[in-house]
């Protein structure tokens, strides 16, 4: 496992250009039962710990390895941590399934069928997000979005297991929660 983790330090980052003054996303704001009660700008949702929605997609190659992304250094939350293959918030007016498909296109440049595998309750550990977890498989080139992803690589699940236990701070907290649920269902 140590060799795999050491390899991650040698992954070359993607050259990224960050667009200044991009418009702020509006997120669906929900109640304790995950019912939409309105919308708010990203900054307000995060500053006030408002309950909201997110999606995480785990993409596996034919060898059963999981693609992990290293979040961009320009991210406002958890920059330069490893995360799900694709992940993001549910925008106002969007449903979970739409968001999952959008995130795959935006972050990885792919459009594949996904299976919804779990739903995590909102908590401090998930960043006050209700998370729908999806899984899919892909055998092709990924087109990584440099404004979202610093680098990426496929890893065997057993390596991810040991790595998340040994060095959890190297991962976005939402991914750690999603991976626990995934492995409970897929040992």
N, C-alpha and C positions, 0 to 999 in steps of 0.2 A: 504494500500500500504506500509506503513512504516514497517509493520510486514514482508512482503515479502522481502523488502530490507534488513531488519535486519537478516533474514534467510541466505542471501547470505554471510554474514560474517562468518557463521558457516559451510560452505561447505568445506570439507576437501580437500586439494590439492592432486593431484596425484603425487606420487614420480616420479621424472623425472631424466633421465641421459642425459646430453647434450653432443653430440659428438663434440670434438674439431676439428678444421681445416676441416670442411666439405666443399666440393667444392661449389663454388658460383653459384647460379642459373643464367641463361641467360634469360632475359625477352624480349618479343616482344616490340619493340619501334615503336610508331605510330605517324601519323600526326594529325592535328586538325579534320580531317574527319574519324579518326580511321582506316586509311589504314596503313598496316605494311610497315615501311621504313627501318627496320633493327633489330638488336638485341644488347643488352648491358648487362654487368654484373649488378646484383642487386644493388651493392654499387654505381655504376655510375648513374644508373637510379634514385635512390633516392637522391643522392648528388646534381645532376644537375636538379632535377624536370623535368625529361623527361616524355613526355606523354607515358603511357603504359596501359595495360589491366589487369583487375581483375574480379573475379567472387565472388558472395556471394550467399549462399544457405540458405533458411529459411526452417527448418524442423519442421513440426507440428505433434503432436500425435493425436490419435482419439478424444481426448477431446478438440482439437483445441488449445492446448498450444504450445508455441514456445520454441524450445530448444535453449538456449544461452550458449555459451562457454566463460569461463574466460581465456583469452589469457595467454600463458605461461610467466613466469617471465623472461625467456631467450630470448624473442622476442626483436628484435632491434627497432621495432616501436610499440608503444602503449602496452607495457607489462602490465599484470594484469588489463586489461580493458575488459569489456564484449563485445562480438562480435556476428556476425551472427553464425548460427549453424555450418557452414563451410565456409571458405573464403580463397582466395589465388590469386596469380598472374597467368597470362597466360604466360607460358614459350614460348621461341622462338620455332617456328614450330608447335605450338599447336593452336587449335581453342577454342573459349569460351566453347562450350558444352563439349569438351574433358576435359578441365580444371576443370569444375564443377564436373564431374564424378570422376576425379582423387582426388580432394580435399575431396569429401565425403568418398572415400576409405581411404585416408591417415589420415584424422582427426577423422572420426567417425567409420570407419570400416564397412561401409554399401555401397551397390550398389542398388540404387532404381531409378525409373524413376523421372525425374525432368521436370518441366514446366518453360520455360523462360517467366518471367512476365514483365520485364522492362529493359531498358538500360539507365543508368545515364551518362551524359556527364562528361568528365574530367574537374576537377576544383581544386582549392586549397583545398576545403572542402573534396574532394574525394582522396586527395593525388596525384593529377594529373593522376588519373586512370579513364579510361572508365570502367564502371562496368556493367556487365550483372547480373541481379538479377533472381534467380531461386527459386522455391518452390516445396516442396514435402511432403509426409506424410510417417510416419514410426511408426510401432507398434512392438517394440522389444528392445532388449538390444543394446546399443551403446558401441562400443569398443574405448574409448577415447585414442588418441595418447598422451602420457605424454610429448613428446618433443614439442607438439603444444598447448596442452590444460592443464591448471592448474586444472580446475574443470568445471562442467556443470550441467545444470538443466533446466527443462521445466517450463515455466511461462505463465500465462494467458495473452493474448494480452493487456487487459486493464491495467494490472500491468506494462507491458513494456511501454505502452503509458505514464503513470504517471511518471514512473521512468526516462525515457529518457528526459522528460520535466523538472523534478525536479533536476536531477543530471546528466546532459549530459556528464560531464567529466569522469564519470565512464564507458563510452562506447567508443569503437573505433569510430573515426569520420565517417568512411565509413559506419559503421552500422547505425549510426543515420540518415544519408542521405538515405540509403536503406529503413529503417523503415518508414521514412516520405512518400516515394513513395509508399511503400506497403500499408500503411494505407489510403492513398488517393484513391487507387484502391480497397481496402478491408476494408471499415469502420466498 
